[in-house]
């Protein structure tokens, strides 16, 4: 166990404090500022402590020919690729500034996940209270590196989701953050990156594994980010030690969009919050969804395999680069979809020269440098 306490506004997050409940609005606004404000209203009404959105710049997060994941095709159709979908769902920097102000007026904590290098700059300007690293960027070394080199961001609380990763992957990402100067408090979410997550792949027992193997070494606290449909699963997560629960929220599950079907509507979210608050003060606490318990071994689940290939990023050239170019961080980017080289190891490329011309958005791997 870790005695780490994370302070966000007037809320304390850690052992002995009420569960920090995050309503993940994500992209369930479908690119509409009006709907985004309605999601903030709903998050406040259902008793969430915070509402979270996703900051991304379409031209920075994915290549223009990036394919959709299978579940995205099922929920949004096959007439567009992932880049086109993301462009349709994106909000602007001005939109996020308005949402920050609106959340302050409504009295709810507002923060966001960062999904590309440009979003780090947007986040820094907005000065949001929590950095969220989503599961697709668990191994995005370029993104993590940029955060550590921003003096202001390197001290903020950071919430890290771990879907599509192994225990070794999680440790490597946390070691990278600490080794590169990140000194802020960390919360690590057990998560499975499938939408919705099959109950028998939730593996809630990983929460206990993280408390034993992650929390002491990195001074972290442990939570649960849920992509399933059973509201009792996050309640069980709290029983098992999750100090924070993050759950997708939608205005209507029947809306067209990638995440609506893996989200809760207002009445369901309200009931989840009620059950979590109830179990926090209960003297008799027992697991209700035994299928979700798992074996505690942090592994990649079968339903995640396709999503990992689509959501993870490759180290790519930011612009067209001629043969002989000296590789530096300035000429690199990380974009979907996944490549052959682990982005967490991008520093192996630095200071070396290209063996050949490389086009913008082409993956750069160690065999292309000397």
C-alpha positions as a Markdown table, in Angstrom:
| # | Residue | x | y | z |
|---|---|---|---|---|
| 1 | Unk | 0.0 | 0.0 | 0.0 |
| 2 | Unk | 1.0 | 3.6 | -0.5 |
| 3 | Unk | 0.3 | 6.5 | 1.8 |
| 4 | Unk | 0.3 | 8.9 | -1.1 |
| 5 | Unk | -2.5 | 11.5 | -1.0 |
| 6 | Unk | -3.4 | 13.4 | -4.1 |
| 7 | Unk | -5.0 | 16.9 | -3.6 |
| 8 | Unk | -7.2 | 18.3 | -6.4 |
| 9 | Unk | -9.0 | 21.4 | -5.5 |
| 10 | Unk | -10.6 | 20.7 | -2.1 |
| 11 | Unk | -10.7 | 16.9 | -2.7 |
| 12 | Unk | -8.2 | 14.5 | -1.3 |
| 13 | Unk | -7.7 | 11.2 | -3.2 |
| 14 | Unk | -6.2 | 8.2 | -1.5 |
| 15 | Unk | -6.8 | 5.5 | 1.2 |
| 16 | Unk | -9.2 | 6.6 | 3.8 |
| 17 | Unk | -10.9 | 9.2 | 1.6 |
| 18 | Unk | -14.2 | 9.0 | -0.5 |
| 19 | Unk | -13.7 | 7.5 | -3.9 |
| 20 | Unk | -13.0 | 10.2 | -6.5 |
| 21 | Unk | -15.6 | 9.6 | -9.2 |
| 22 | Unk | -14.8 | 10.8 | -12.7 |
| 23 | Unk | -17.6 | 11.1 | -15.4 |
| 24 | Unk | -15.8 | 10.5 | -18.6 |
| 25 | Unk | -17.5 | 12.7 | -21.2 |
| 26 | Unk | -14.8 | 11.8 | -23.7 |
| 27 | Unk | -16.1 | 12.4 | -27.2 |
| 28 | Unk | -19.7 | 11.7 | -26.3 |
| 29 | Unk | -20.4 | 15.4 | -27.2 |
| 30 | Unk | -20.0 | 14.3 | -30.9 |
| 31 | Unk | -18.1 | 17.5 | -31.6 |
| 32 | Unk | -20.8 | 19.8 | -30.3 |
| 33 | Unk | -20.0 | 22.5 | -27.6 |
| 34 | Unk | -23.7 | 22.6 | -26.7 |
| 35 | Unk | -23.8 | 18.8 | -26.0 |
| 36 | Unk | -20.5 | 19.1 | -24.1 |
| 37 | Unk | -22.0 | 21.6 | -21.7 |
| 38 | Unk | -25.0 | 19.3 | -21.2 |
| 39 | Unk | -22.6 | 16.5 | -20.3 |
| 40 | Unk | -21.1 | 18.8 | -17.7 |
| 41 | Unk | -24.5 | 19.5 | -16.3 |
| 42 | Unk | -25.3 | 15.8 | -16.2 |
| 43 | Unk | -22.0 | 15.0 | -14.4 |
| 44 | Unk | -22.8 | 17.5 | -11.7 |
| 45 | Unk | -26.3 | 16.2 | -11.4 |
| 46 | Unk | -25.4 | 12.6 | -10.9 |
| 47 | Unk | -22.8 | 13.4 | -8.2 |
| 48 | Unk | -19.5 | 12.9 | -10.0 |
| 49 | Unk | -16.5 | 14.7 | -8.5 |
| 50 | Unk | -15.1 | 15.5 | -11.9 |
| 51 | Unk | -15.9 | 15.5 | -15.6 |
| 52 | Unk | -13.2 | 14.5 | -18.1 |
| 53 | Unk | -12.9 | 15.3 | -21.8 |
| 54 | Unk | -10.4 | 14.3 | -24.5 |
| 55 | Unk | -8.0 | 16.9 | -26.0 |
| 56 | Unk | -6.6 | 15.9 | -29.4 |
| 57 | Unk | -5.7 | 17.6 | -32.7 |
| 58 | Unk | -6.7 | 15.3 | -35.6 |
| 59 | Unk | -3.7 | 16.1 | -37.7 |
| 60 | Unk | -1.4 | 15.2 | -34.7 |
| 61 | Unk | -3.1 | 12.1 | -33.3 |
| 62 | Unk | -3.4 | 9.9 | -36.4 |
| 63 | Unk | -2.2 | 9.6 | -40.0 |
| 64 | Unk | -4.7 | 10.5 | -42.7 |
| 65 | Unk | -5.2 | 6.9 | -43.7 |
| 66 | Unk | -5.5 | 5.5 | -40.1 |
| 67 | Unk | -8.1 | 2.7 | -40.0 |
| 68 | Unk | -10.9 | 2.4 | -37.5 |
| 69 | Unk | -11.0 | -0.3 | -34.9 |
| 70 | Unk | -13.7 | -3.0 | -35.3 |
| 71 | Unk | -15.9 | -1.6 | -32.5 |
| 72 | Unk | -15.6 | 1.9 | -34.1 |
| 73 | Unk | -16.9 | 0.5 | -37.4 |
| 74 | Unk | -19.8 | -1.2 | -35.5 |
| 75 | Unk | -20.8 | 2.1 | -33.7 |
| 76 | Unk | -20.0 | 4.7 | -36.4 |
| 77 | Unk | -20.0 | 2.8 | -39.7 |
| 78 | Unk | -17.3 | 2.1 | -42.3 |
| 79 | Unk | -17.8 | 5.1 | -44.6 |
| 80 | Unk | -15.0 | 7.1 | -42.9 |
| 81 | Unk | -11.6 | 6.1 | -41.5 |
| 82 | Unk | -10.3 | 6.9 | -38.0 |
| 83 | Unk | -8.7 | 10.2 | -39.0 |
| 84 | Unk | -12.0 | 11.4 | -40.5 |
| 85 | Unk | -14.0 | 10.3 | -37.5 |
| 86 | Unk | -11.6 | 12.1 | -35.1 |
| 87 | Unk | -11.8 | 15.3 | -37.2 |
| 88 | Unk | -15.6 | 15.2 | -36.9 |
| 89 | Unk | -15.4 | 14.7 | -33.1 |
| 90 | Unk | -12.8 | 17.2 | -32.2 |
| 91 | Unk | -13.3 | 20.3 | -30.1 |
| 92 | Unk | -11.2 | 23.4 | -30.5 |
| 93 | Unk | -8.9 | 25.0 | -27.9 |
| 94 | Unk | -11.4 | 27.8 | -27.5 |
| 95 | Unk | -14.1 | 25.3 | -26.9 |
| 96 | Unk | -12.1 | 23.7 | -24.1 |
| 97 | Unk | -11.5 | 27.1 | -22.5 |
| 98 | Unk | -15.3 | 27.7 | -22.5 |
| 99 | Unk | -15.9 | 24.3 | -21.0 |
| 100 | Unk | -13.4 | 24.9 | -18.3 |
| 101 | Unk | -15.1 | 28.2 | -17.3 |
| 102 | Unk | -18.5 | 26.5 | -17.5 |
| 103 | Unk | -17.4 | 23.7 | -15.2 |
| 104 | Unk | -16.1 | 26.2 | -12.7 |
| 105 | Unk | -19.5 | 27.9 | -12.7 |
| 106 | Unk | -21.3 | 24.6 | -12.2 |
| 107 | Unk | -18.9 | 23.6 | -9.4 |
| 108 | Unk | -17.3 | 20.5 | -10.8 |
| 109 | Unk | -13.7 | 19.7 | -11.4 |
| 110 | Unk | -12.8 | 19.8 | -15.2 |
| 111 | Unk | -9.8 | 18.0 | -16.7 |
| 112 | Unk | -8.8 | 16.1 | -19.8 |
| 113 | Unk | -6.7 | 13.4 | -21.3 |
| 114 | Unk | -3.9 | 14.3 | -23.7 |
| 115 | Unk | -3.6 | 12.3 | -26.9 |
| 116 | Unk | -0.9 | 14.0 | -29.0 |
| 117 | Unk | 2.0 | 16.4 | -28.7 |
| 118 | Unk | 0.0 | 19.4 | -29.7 |
| 119 | Unk | -2.5 | 18.7 | -26.9 |
| 120 | Unk | 0.2 | 19.1 | -24.3 |
| 121 | Unk | 0.5 | 22.8 | -25.3 |
| 122 | Unk | -3.2 | 23.3 | -25.2 |
| 123 | Unk | -3.4 | 21.6 | -21.8 |
| 124 | Unk | -0.6 | 23.8 | -20.5 |
| 125 | Unk | -2.4 | 27.0 | -21.6 |
| 126 | Unk | -5.6 | 25.8 | -20.0 |
| 127 | Unk | -3.8 | 24.9 | -16.8 |
| 128 | Unk | -6.1 | 22.0 | -15.9 |
| 129 | Unk | -5.6 | 20.3 | -12.5 |
| 130 | Unk | -5.1 | 16.7 | -13.6 |
| 131 | Unk | -3.1 | 15.2 | -16.5 |
| 132 | Unk | -4.8 | 12.1 | -17.8 |
| 133 | Unk | -2.8 | 9.6 | -20.0 |
| 134 | Unk | -5.2 | 7.3 | -21.7 |
| 135 | Unk | -4.5 | 3.6 | -22.4 |
| 136 | Unk | -3.5 | 4.1 | -26.1 |
| 137 | Unk | -0.6 | 6.3 | -24.9 |
| 138 | Unk | 0.7 | 4.0 | -22.1 |
| 139 | Unk | 3.9 | 3.6 | -24.2 |
| 140 | Unk | 3.9 | 6.9 | -26.0 |
| 141 | Unk | 7.4 | 8.0 | -25.0 |
| 142 | Unk | 7.3 | 11.2 | -27.0 |
| 143 | Unk | 4.1 | 12.4 | -25.2 |
| 144 | Unk | 5.4 | 11.4 | -21.8 |
| 145 | Unk | 8.8 | 13.1 | -22.5 |
| 146 | Unk | 7.1 | 16.3 | -23.5 |
| 147 | Unk | 5.1 | 16.4 | -20.3 |
| 148 | Unk | 8.2 | 15.8 | -18.1 |
| 149 | Unk | 10.0 | 18.7 | -19.8 |
| 150 | Unk | 7.2 | 21.1 | -19.0 |
| 151 | Unk | 8.1 | 22.4 | -15.6 |
| 152 | Unk | 4.5 | 23.2 | -14.7 |
| 153 | Unk | 3.1 | 19.9 | -15.9 |
| 154 | Unk | 5.8 | 17.8 | -14.4 |
| 155 | Unk | 4.5 | 18.6 | -10.9 |
| 156 | Unk | 0.8 | 18.1 | -11.5 |
| 157 | Unk | -1.2 | 15.0 | -10.6 |
| 158 | Unk | -1.1 | 12.4 | -13.4 |
| 159 | Unk | -3.7 | 9.7 | -13.9 |
| 160 | Unk | -2.5 | 6.8 | -16.0 |
| 161 | Unk | -4.8 | 4.2 | -17.6 |
| 162 | Unk | -3.3 | 0.8 | -18.4 |
| 163 | Unk | -5.6 | -1.0 | -20.9 |
| 164 | Unk | -3.8 | -3.1 | -23.4 |
| 165 | Unk | -0.7 | -3.4 | -21.2 |
| 166 | Unk | 1.1 | -5.9 | -19.1 |
| 167 | Unk | 2.5 | -5.3 | -15.6 |
| 168 | Unk | 5.9 | -4.9 | -17.2 |
| 169 | Unk | 4.5 | -2.3 | -19.6 |
| 170 | Unk | 3.0 | -0.3 | -16.7 |
| 171 | Unk | 6.3 | -0.4 | -14.8 |
| 172 | Unk | 8.3 | 0.7 | -17.8 |
| 173 | Unk | 6.0 | 3.7 | -18.4 |
| 174 | Unk | 6.2 | 4.8 | -14.8 |
| 175 | Unk | 10.0 | 4.3 | -14.7 |
| 176 | Unk | 10.2 | 6.5 | -17.8 |
| 177 | Unk | 8.2 | 9.2 | -16.2 |
| 178 | Unk | 10.2 | 9.2 | -13.0 |
| 179 | Unk | 13.6 | 8.8 | -14.7 |
| 180 | Unk | 12.8 | 11.9 | -16.9 |
| 181 | Unk | 11.9 | 14.1 | -14.0 |
| 182 | Unk | 8.2 | 13.8 | -13.5 |
| 183 | Unk | 7.6 | 14.6 | -9.8 |
| 184 | Unk | 3.9 | 14.9 | -9.6 |
| 185 | Unk | 1.6 | 12.4 | -7.7 |
| 186 | Unk | 0.4 | 9.5 | -9.8 |
| 187 | Unk | -2.8 | 7.5 | -9.9 |
| 188 | Unk | -2.8 | 4.2 | -11.9 |
| 189 | Unk | -6.0 | 2.8 | -13.2 |
| 190 | Unk | -6.7 | -0.9 | -13.9 |
| 191 | Unk | -8.4 | -0.8 | -17.3 |
| 192 | Unk | -9.4 | -3.1 | -20.2 |
| 193 | Unk | -9.4 | -1.3 | -23.6 |
| 194 | Unk | -12.5 | -2.9 | -25.2 |
| 195 | Unk | -15.8 | -1.1 | -25.6 |
| 196 | Unk | -17.8 | -2.5 | -23.9 |
| 197 | Unk | -15.5 | -4.7 | -21.9 |
| 198 | Unk | -16.7 | -8.3 | -21.4 |
| 199 | Unk | -17.3 | -8.8 | -17.7 |
| 200 | Unk | -14.9 | -11.8 | -17.5 |
| 201 | Unk | -12.0 | -9.6 | -18.9 |
| 202 | Unk | -12.3 | -6.8 | -16.2 |
| 203 | Unk | -9.7 | -8.6 | -14.0 |
| 204 | Unk | -10.5 | -6.5 | -10.9 |
| 205 | Unk | -7.9 | -8.5 | -8.9 |
| 206 | Unk | -5.2 | -6.5 | -10.7 |
| 207 | Unk | -6.2 | -3.6 | -8.4 |
| 208 | Unk | -4.6 | -5.6 | -5.5 |
| 209 | Unk | -1.6 | -6.5 | -7.7 |
| 210 | Unk | -1.0 | -2.8 | -8.4 |
| 211 | Unk | -1.3 | -1.9 | -4.8 |
| 212 | Unk | 1.4 | -4.5 | -4.0 |
| 213 | Unk | 3.8 | -4.0 | -7.0 |
| 214 | Unk | 3.2 | -0.5 | -8.3 |
| 215 | Unk | 2.0 | 1.7 | -5.4 |
| 216 | Unk | 5.0 | 1.3 | -3.1 |
| 217 | Unk | 7.7 | 1.6 | -5.8 |
| 218 | Unk | 6.3 | 4.7 | -7.5 |
| 219 | Unk | 4.4 | 6.3 | -4.6 |
| 220 | Unk | 1.2 | 5.9 | -6.5 |
| 221 | Unk | -2.5 | 5.2 | -5.6 |
| 222 | Unk | -4.7 | 2.8 | -7.5 |
| 223 | Unk | -8.1 | 3.2 | -9.2 |
| 224 | Unk | -10.3 | 1.6 | -11.8 |
| 225 | Unk | -11.3 | 2.9 | -15.3 |
| 226 | Unk | -14.4 | 1.0 | -16.5 |
| 227 | Unk | -15.4 | 0.4 | -20.1 |
| 228 | Unk | -18.1 | -2.2 | -19.2 |
| 229 | Unk | -21.8 | -2.0 | -18.8 |
| 230 | Unk | -22.4 | -3.5 | -15.3 |
| 231 | Unk | -22.6 | -0.8 | -12.7 |
| 232 | Unk | -21.8 | -3.3 | -9.9 |
| 233 | Unk | -18.3 | -3.8 | -11.3 |
| 234 | Unk | -16.9 | -0.4 | -10.3 |
| 235 | Unk | -18.6 | -0.8 | -6.9 |
| 236 | Unk | -16.6 | -4.1 | -6.5 |
| 237 | Unk | -13.5 | -2.2 | -7.6 |
| 238 | Unk | -13.9 | 0.2 | -4.7 |
| 239 | Unk | -14.3 | -2.8 | -2.3 |
| 240 | Unk | -11.0 | -4.1 | -3.7 |
| 241 | Unk | -9.2 | -0.8 | -3.0 |
| 242 | Unk | -9.8 | 1.5 | -5.9 |
| 243 | Unk | -9.6 | 5.1 | -4.6 |
| 244 | Unk | -10.9 | 6.5 | -7.9 |
| 245 | Unk | -13.4 | 5.3 | -10.5 |
| 246 | Unk | -13.6 | 6.6 | -14.0 |
| 247 | Unk | -16.7 | 5.7 | -16.1 |
| 248 | Unk | -17.9 | 6.8 | -19.5 |
| 249 | Unk | -21.1 | 8.9 | -19.4 |
| 250 | Unk | -23.5 | 9.7 | -22.2 |
| 251 | Unk | -26.7 | 11.7 | -22.8 |
| 252 | Unk | -28.2 | 8.8 | -24.8 |
| 253 | Unk | -26.7 | 5.3 | -25.4 |
| 254 | Unk | -28.5 | 5.3 | -28.8 |
| 255 | Unk | -26.5 | 8.3 | -30.1 |
| 256 | Unk | -24.1 | 7.6 | -33.0 |
| 257 | Unk | -20.5 | 7.7 | -31.8 |
| 258 | Unk | -17.7 | 5.3 | -30.8 |
| 259 | Unk | -18.2 | 5.3 | -27.0 |
| 260 | Unk | -22.0 | 5.8 | -26.3 |
| 261 | Unk | -22.7 | 2.0 | -26.0 |
| 262 | Unk | -20.0 | 1.6 | -23.4 |
| 263 | Unk | -21.3 | 4.5 | -21.4 |
| 264 | Unk | -23.9 | 5.1 | -18.7 |
| 265 | Unk | -26.9 | 7.4 | -19.0 |
| 266 | Unk | -27.8 | 9.7 | -16.1 |
| 267 | Unk | -30.0 | 7.3 | -14.1 |
| 268 | Unk | -27.5 | 4.5 | -14.4 |
| 269 | Unk | -24.6 | 6.8 | -13.4 |
| 270 | Unk | -26.5 | 8.1 | -10.5 |
| 271 | Unk | -27.2 | 4.6 | -9.3 |
| 272 | Unk | -23.5 | 3.7 | -9.6 |
| 273 | Unk | -22.5 | 6.7 | -7.5 |
| 274 | Unk | -25.2 | 5.8 | -4.9 |
| 275 | Unk | -23.9 | 2.3 | -4.6 |
| 276 | Unk | -20.3 | 3.4 | -4.3 |
| 277 | Unk | -21.1 | 5.8 | -1.6 |
| 278 | Unk | -23.2 | 3.2 | 0.2 |
| 279 | Unk | -20.4 | 0.6 | 0.1 |
| 280 | Unk | -17.8 | 3.1 | 1.4 |
| 281 | Unk | -19.7 | 3.2 | 4.7 |
| 282 | Unk | -20.9 | -0.4 | 4.8 |
| 283 | Unk | -19.5 | -2.8 | 7.4 |
| 284 | Unk | -20.4 | -5.8 | 5.3 |
| 285 | Unk | -18.8 | -5.6 | 1.9 |
| 286 | Unk | -18.8 | -8.5 | -0.5 |
| 287 | Unk | -18.0 | -8.8 | -4.2 |
| 288 | Unk | -21.1 | -9.1 | -6.3 |
| 289 | Unk | -19.8 | -9.7 | -9.8 |
| 290 | Unk | -17.5 | -12.7 | -9.3 |
| 291 | Unk | -16.9 | -13.1 | -13.1 |
| 292 | Unk | -15.1 | -9.7 | -13.1 |
| 293 | Unk | -12.6 | -10.6 | -10.4 |
| 294 | Unk | -10.0 | -12.4 | -12.6 |
| 295 | Unk | -6.7 | -13.8 | -11.5 |
| 296 | Unk | -4.8 | -10.6 | -10.8 |
| 297 | Unk | -2.2 | -11.1 | -13.6 |
| 298 | Unk | -2.0 | -7.9 | -15.6 |
| 299 | Unk | -2.2 | -9.1 | -19.2 |
| 300 | Unk | -3.6 | -8.1 | -22.6 |
| 301 | Unk | -7.1 | -9.5 | -22.9 |
| 302 | Unk | -8.5 | -11.1 | -26.0 |
| 303 | Unk | -11.0 | -8.3 | -26.7 |
| 304 | Unk | -8.2 | -5.7 | -26.7 |
| 305 | Unk | -6.0 | -7.1 | -29.4 |
| 306 | Unk | -7.5 | -5.3 | -32.4 |
| 307 | Unk | -7.9 | -2.1 | -30.5 |
| 308 | Unk | -4.2 | -2.0 | -29.5 |
| 309 | Unk | -3.2 | -2.2 | -33.1 |
| 310 | Unk | -5.5 | 0.7 | -34.0 |
| 311 | Unk | -5.0 | 3.0 | -30.9 |
| 312 | Unk | -1.3 | 2.7 | -30.2 |
| 313 | Unk | 1.1 | 5.0 | -32.0 |
| 314 | Unk | 4.3 | 4.7 | -34.0 |
| 315 | Unk | 7.3 | 7.0 | -34.0 |
| 316 | Unk | 6.9 | 9.0 | -37.3 |
| 317 | Unk | 8.6 | 11.8 | -39.2 |
| 318 | Unk | 7.0 | 15.1 | -38.5 |
| 319 | Unk | 7.9 | 16.4 | -42.0 |
| 320 | Unk | 9.7 | 15.0 | -45.1 |
| 321 | Unk | 13.2 | 14.3 | -44.0 |
| 322 | Unk | 16.1 | 13.8 | -46.5 |
| 323 | Unk | 18.8 | 11.1 | -46.1 |
| 324 | Unk | 21.4 | 12.2 | -43.6 |
| 325 | Unk | 19.1 | 14.2 | -41.4 |
| 326 | Unk | 20.2 | 14.1 | -37.7 |
| 327 | Unk | 17.3 | 12.8 | -35.6 |
| 328 | Unk | 16.1 | 15.0 | -32.8 |
| 329 | Unk | 12.9 | 15.3 | -30.9 |
| 330 | Unk | 11.9 | 18.2 | -33.1 |
| 331 | Unk | 11.6 | 16.1 | -36.2 |
| 332 | Unk | 9.6 | 13.2 | -34.5 |
| 333 | Unk | 5.9 | 12.7 | -33.9 |
| 334 | Unk | 3.8 | 9.9 | -32.5 |
| 335 | Unk | 0.7 | 9.0 | -34.5 |
| 336 | Unk | -1.8 | 6.2 | -34.8 |
| 337 | Unk | -1.8 | 3.5 | -35.9 |
| 338 | Unk | 0.7 | 1.1 | -34.2 |
| 339 | Unk | 4.1 | 0.4 | -35.8 |
| 340 | Unk | 7.0 | -2.0 | -35.4 |
| 341 | Unk | 9.0 | 0.1 | -32.9 |
| 342 | Unk | 8.0 | 0.8 | -29.3 |
| 343 | Unk | 7.6 | 4.6 | -29.0 |
| 344 | Unk | 8.8 | 4.4 | -25.3 |
| 345 | Unk | 12.3 | 3.7 | -26.8 |
| 346 | Unk | 12.4 | 6.6 | -29.2 |
| 347 | Unk | 15.6 | 7.9 | -27.6 |
| 348 | Unk | 17.5 | 5.1 | -29.3 |
| 349 | Unk | 17.0 | 7.2 | -32.5 |
| 350 | Unk | 18.3 | 10.5 | -31.2 |
| 351 | Unk | 21.6 | 11.8 | -32.5 |
| 352 | Unk | 21.7 | 9.3 | -35.4 |
| 353 | Unk | 21.4 | 10.0 | -39.1 |
| 354 | Unk | 18.8 | 8.7 | -41.5 |
| 355 | Unk | 20.0 | 6.1 | -44.0 |
| 356 | Unk | 17.4 | 7.2 | -46.6 |
| 357 | Unk | 14.8 | 9.8 | -47.4 |
| 358 | Unk | 11.7 | 9.5 | -45.1 |
| 359 | Unk | 8.3 | 10.9 | -45.9 |
| 360 | Unk | 6.2 | 12.8 | -43.4 |
| 361 | Unk | 4.2 | 10.4 | -41.3 |
| 362 | Unk | 6.4 | 7.5 | -42.3 |
| 363 | Unk | 7.5 | 5.3 | -39.3 |
| 364 | Unk | 11.1 | 5.7 | -38.2 |
| 365 | Unk | 12.6 | 2.5 | -36.8 |
| 366 | Unk | 16.2 | 1.8 | -35.7 |
| 367 | Unk | 17.0 | 0.1 | -39.0 |
| 368 | Unk | 16.5 | 3.4 | -40.8 |
| 369 | Unk | 19.2 | 5.2 | -38.9 |
| 370 | Unk | 23.0 | 4.8 | -38.4 |
